Amino acid sequence: MKGRFSDSSRIFIFRQAGVVHGKIYPANGRWRALPHRVRHSPTGFEYGYEGSGPADLALSILSACVSHELADRWYQHFKHAVVSRQEKIAWSITFGEVRQFVRECEAASKETTPP
């Protein structure tokens, strides 16, 4: 799992003037923009439903927290379980919570994969 940021580092997602933004707040306290990994939505992030904007937000959050390989594997699950269910104007999630989600997905996939 990607180790640039500690598990207590946090990603804040918020809507301002109709546009969804993502900010990383690492343990050292220096805000930075959440990089947009464009795959489905060149116009930006969204949340609260199942669509291309939420898919890119899920992919971008996972990519900040874990390897791109793991992010590519699990972002649709993360979109469905977390991003599509957000209804607030602002919300946040820790890197630790994201990494735990991926660990649980990986463990569940190994239990269902035949040897």
N, C-alpha and C positions, 0 to 999 in steps of 0.2 A: 504494500500500500504506500502511496506517495507520502513522503515524510517532510515536505517543506513547511507545513503548518502543523501545529500541535492539535490534538483532539479537542482542546478547549477553544480553538479558533472558531469563529462564527461567520456564517454567510447571512447577510441581511438582504431580503427581497422586499421591494416596496414599489408602490405605484405613485407617480408624481406627474401631474398634468396629463393623465391618461397613458403615460409611458411606464413600462415596468423596468426597473433598474435592479442590478445585483451588485452588492459591495461585500468585499472580504474584509473582516476585521480580525487580523491575526493577533497573537498574544503580545507582540511588540507594540500594538496600538496604532499602526500606520494603515489607514484605510487604503484600499485599492479597488478598482473596478473588477467585477467578475468578468473574465474574458468570455466572449461569446463564441462558442464553437458552432459555427453555422452548418447545419445539416438539412434542416427542413424549413426554417423561417428566416430568410435574409432580412426581414423587417424588425426582428428582435424577439425579446422574451415575452411570455404570457404565463398565466396560471389560472387555475379554477375550472378548467375543462380539459378534455382530451383533444389535443390538436397539435399543430406544428410549432407554435410559439412555446407551449408547455414542454414539448419534446426537446427543443433546443435549450430551454432552461434546465431541464433535468440533465441533459448531456453535459452542459457547462458546469453545473454544480458537481456532478460526479467527477468530471475531468479535473476539477480543482482539488479534489480530495483523494482520488485514487488514480491508478494508471489509465491511460487512454484505452488500453485493451479491456480492462474491467468496466470502464465507463461505457464503452461501446456495447458491451455484453448486457449491461443491466439498466441502462437509462430508460428504456420503455417501461420496465417494471417500476422504477422509481417515479416516473411520470404518473403512472396509474395509482400507485400507493400513496404518494406524497404531494406532488405538484398539482395534480388535477383536483385535489380535495381542499386546497387553500382558498378561503373566501375573504380573508381580511385584506385591508389595504397594505399592511406590512406584516411580515413574518420572518422568522429566522430559524436556522438549523446549525448545529455544531458540526465540525468536521468529524468528530467522534461518532455522532449519530449517523452520519452518511456512511462512514466506514463500517459501522456495525450493520447497517442495512445490507451493504455489499457482502460482508462476511456471512450473514444469514442466507443470502441468495446463493452464494457459492456453496455453502454447506448443504442447502436443500437440493441443489442441482447434483451434487455428488451422491446424495442418498437415492436419487431417482435414476441415475445413470447406470446401466448395466456394466459389469466389469468387462 
